Amino acid sequence: MKTNEEQYFHDILDLLKKYEYLHSLRNIDFFLQDQWKKLPNDWLLFLKDLTRDELNQLPRNGHDHPKCPETLKSFLIECGRLSVLTDEPLAMQPLPDTISKSVKQKKRHELNHLTSFIVSLCDQLNCNRVVDIGCGLGHLLRAIGNQRPLKLVGIDSDAACCSKASTSFDVQSGSEFRSKTITANATKHQLDEMLLGSESDRTAIVSLHGCGDLQPTILKWFAEADRAKAPLLIAVAWCYHKMSCGEDGTCINFPLSSCCSTALDSFRVSPSSLRLACQETAIRWESQSHEDHDKHERSFVHASLLQLFFANKGLDPLSLQPRHRRRIMSSCIFEAFVEAILASFELSAVVKAEWSEELNKLWTPLSDYTFAVEPFTALQVALQAPLESLLLSDRLAFLKERGLNASLTPVFNAAISPRNMTIVAHEFL
Ligand SMILES: C[S@@+](CC[C@H](N)C(=O)[O-])C[C@H]1O[C@@H](n2cnc3c(N)ncnc32)[C@H](O)[C@@H]1O
């Protein structure tokens, strides 16, 4: 008999296995691997006729469309059912706004909400010290310091960030910024030394948008840390696809929990799936304008066509100089795209003519399938929620398996800041 948690991981994995073609391949290989052909025919026929406004609604409301095929309906409903993401942030105590006007709107939103959340939990858990790991320019610590007289420590692997952060802090504030890297192979003792204060300090560990391996590494250390000294963890993730992989291509920090690992069995989550997990969410997709769709479709098609052409010629797309790539990708029409490719190489007139003909030959049959790009992307947007949910739920399960009181809380409005779920772990209140 499976627990609810085991059943949840099994259900997500069933969905991911069944629709692997939607998330595990690189979008850049769309034409190279005929990805649109993998969509069921009745889905393609239905999707072909949708207006762009209907496409915007597809991930969350497509199942209500009277012409939606039954299997597509089930897919969309299952994606919604398996999501643990929430768009609206938890209602938080408003704090006096002390954030500099020069900080951009998205960051202001994040700082205001997260600060309110952090200070309220620090008050409840009697924390007198906050360590922000991956502190960047120290905006979060500054916002916290403006609300409470806490000891503040910022840690970031980027020395330039730390130095900028410390110069913009009041020298009297007692806060410190250390340029240190939290590496996966650091011992518990080394991390204790780096993160915990004196005997009497109760430290809240916070991390806003800790990318790649950073959040899993913090979680692993926190699970073993002395609870009296580190009673609280508040961490928002970022860039799952930057997690490192072992020599066999398996992600080192996924899965973390035994529960997810058992359900996963031999299934591998590909780098493309991890990338999709941290891409646009359904709520942001809903507000795409027609121009946004046109622009996305154009760059998607150009990138995939370039990939196909280079593969046929045995060329490495990475060998293109960035300025050439930019020019190719920004072409508005096919003819300009071809021109930009030809201008990126020193070619004789004869070779230019040959390449131009080859590109035209490639494009003619494919141009009929550009209609599939935005629907394909809409289906990927629907899968983003279960994919990110899988990663977050695994991290949560890991903490719970180690006896921690852990939960996922929406701290930002997802329409403003898509990576809006924070992992919170603390001793029992
Ligand atoms: C996405 S940025 C977030 C910065 C800041 N928290 C914010 O939200 O504005 C991630 C930060 O984590 C830092 N970082 C990444 N990996 C790290 C590691 N292993 N140890 C320490 N800092 C790290 C980076 O230098 C970067 O400043």
The ligand as a MOL file (V3000), in Angstrom:
LIG
                    3D

  0  0  0     0  0            999 V3000
M  V30 BEGIN CTAB
M  V30 COUNTS 27 29 0 0 0
M  V30 BEGIN ATOM
M  V30 1 C 20.2290 34.1560 -8.9270 0
M  V30 2 S 21.4000 34.9870 -7.9560 0 CHG=1
M  V30 3 C 20.3890 35.5880 -6.6220 0
M  V30 4 C 21.0110 36.7670 -5.9030 0
M  V30 5 C 20.1610 37.3600 -4.7860 0
M  V30 6 N 19.8420 36.4120 -3.7660 0
M  V30 7 C 18.8990 37.9440 -5.3750 0
M  V30 8 O 17.8460 37.3170 -5.3340 0
M  V30 9 O 18.9920 39.0440 -5.9300 0 CHG=-1
M  V30 10 C 22.2890 33.6690 -7.1850 0
M  V30 11 C 23.4580 34.1440 -6.3700 0
M  V30 12 O 24.0280 33.0010 -5.7180 0
M  V30 13 C 25.4390 33.0650 -5.8020 0
M  V30 14 N 25.9040 31.6820 -5.7260 0
M  V30 15 C 25.6670 30.6840 -6.6250 0
M  V30 16 N 26.2130 29.5350 -6.2200 0
M  V30 17 C 26.8110 29.7970 -5.0300 0
M  V30 18 C 27.5280 28.9960 -4.1140 0
M  V30 19 N 27.7470 27.7150 -4.3560 0
M  V30 20 N 28.0070 29.5850 -2.9790 0
M  V30 21 C 27.7620 30.8930 -2.7430 0
M  V30 22 N 27.1030 31.6940 -3.5830 0
M  V30 23 C 26.6150 31.1570 -4.7110 0
M  V30 24 C 25.6980 33.7520 -7.1360 0
M  V30 25 O 26.9780 34.3830 -7.1680 0
M  V30 26 C 24.5620 34.7690 -7.2060 0
M  V30 27 O 24.9150 36.0170 -6.6390 0
M  V30 END ATOM
M  V30 BEGIN BOND
M  V30 1 1 1 2
M  V30 2 1 2 3
M  V30 3 1 2 10
M  V30 4 1 3 4
M  V30 5 1 4 5
M  V30 6 1 5 6
M  V30 7 1 5 7
M  V30 8 2 7 8
M  V30 9 1 7 9
M  V30 10 1 10 11
M  V30 11 1 11 12
M  V30 12 1 11 26
M  V30 13 1 12 13
M  V30 14 1 13 14
M  V30 15 1 13 24
M  V30 16 1 14 15
M  V30 17 1 14 23
M  V30 18 2 15 16
M  V30 19 1 16 17
M  V30 20 1 17 18
M  V30 21 2 17 23
M  V30 22 1 18 19
M  V30 23 2 18 20
M  V30 24 1 20 21
M  V30 25 2 21 22
M  V30 26 1 22 23
M  V30 27 1 24 25
M  V30 28 1 24 26
M  V30 29 1 26 27
M  V30 END BOND
M  V30 END CTAB
M  END
